[in-house]
Amino acid sequence: MVWIQFAVVLLFIFIGARVGSIGIGFAGGAGIIVLGLLGLPVDPEGGIPWDVLGIIMAVIACVATMQACGGLDYLVQVTERLLRKNPKRITFYAPIVTYLMTLLCGTGHVAFSSLPVISEVAKEQGIRPSRPLTISVVASQVAIAASPISAATIAMASAVEPAGVDYIKVLVVCIPTTFIGCMVGALVASRMGKPLEEDPVYQERKRLGLIQKRDIESVEITKSAKTSVWIFLVAVLIVMVYATLSSDSITIMENPPYPRNAAIMIVMLTAALIMVFTCKPNVPEISSQATFKGGMSAATCILGVAWLGNTFVNGHLDDIKSVGESVLGSAPWLLAVVLFFASALLYSQGATTATLMPVAQAMGVSGSVMVASFPAVTGLYLLPTYPTTVAAIEMDDTGSTRIGKYVFNHPFLLPGVVSVVVAVGLGFVLAPIIV
């Protein structure tokens, strides 16, 4: 029966992947119905990662409020100024920008707004746009594993807590390893493909008059837009300081008034309220912002697929633990491989983490191995169909950012794989020391 139930889990994950986007969550819910009929207990209290969902909703609501205030437009303006001051180094500066934006906002969707700027600055300098565009998209995804407020990081912290690894240690390991990984990926990207003027596709498109110089839309930045960004940054800082002071490894605050996850939610919701009173956004428009829609879609995916996975795992905990200990005990790096391919299928770092990290913990995988492998949940660019990947391809009218005829031979793959491999490799060095 266990293999039939496992097949059901895989079947509905596959169905969700075929539907795509929020459909992954829908398919997860349908799969739970079948598992229940096959005899597994369905327990929403223990199967649904409620804290993760609550944090996603609170953080995304705050980010969307900042966007409604014009805060993201302000960040784009700062990005453009930085890149135009250092145009020759755009392949290295652009991923730093998208990495930091994701690190602060907890979602890779914020990279959308900076991609047109990256493409235009590269063209102006005669640099092959695929080089900075590809690694920028990759960096915006890899940074999810380092963001203190991302759904994936919160799910990760919850999964490794039983192993004695707290939230701060996850960040101490993942921030430097993922950043270094992205910079190595940028080095690889800077050498990919022919120089722009030698690319036959570019030459043909130029001959046909298909290359255009686009004026980046100038948006008037108000004082409220800048204020919203500062409010958000202070909120993120408060979250990190509180988590540090209440950490078991620091023990400065032995009896904190709020649990860590609750503190993140209430700080983010309070920051959004302060923005509403000080920056005066159109409140009904907050829920129509792109970041809000993307975040709520991610929450639904996690609700369905994590509940599906946890229902199966909780019903066969002893069997899974015995099998996992024998396999991962001899080759712990296999966890990273599983996470990488699972993330490409599930289309969500948060859903991948919430679904598979509790399984790894149940198998007896050590906390250091789980933390080291964590950046592998960011392999969403394996297939060139993720929204930011598609956006980068569409915004490059030179044709340099293109998908090969074999689908997998696209320019995001190599810098992406290199970034993750380096991050995971460094993690296996650093995590045993920190954890």
Secondary structure, DSSP 8 states (H G I E B T S, - for coil): -HHHHHHHHHHHHHHHHHH-TTHHHHHHHHHHHHHHHTT----HHHHS-HHHHHHHHHHHHHHHHHHHTTHHHHHHHHHHHHHHHSGGGHHHHHHHHHHHHHHHHS-GGGGGGGHHHHHHHHHHTT--THHHHHHHHHHHHHGGGT-TT-HHHHHHHHHHGGGT--HHHHHHHHHHHHHHHHHHHHHHHTT-S--GGG-HHHHHHHHTT-------------HHHHHHHHHHHHHHHHHHHHHHHT-TTT-SSSS-SS-HHHHHHHHHHHHHHHHHHHH---HHHHTTSHHHHHHHHHHHHHHHHHHHHHHHHHHTHHHHHHHHHHHHHH-TTHHHHHHHHHHHHHT-HHHHHHHHHHHHHHTT--HHHHHHHGGGGG-TTSSTTSHHHHHHHHH-TTS-S---TTSS--TTHHHHHHHHHHHHHHHHHHHHHH-
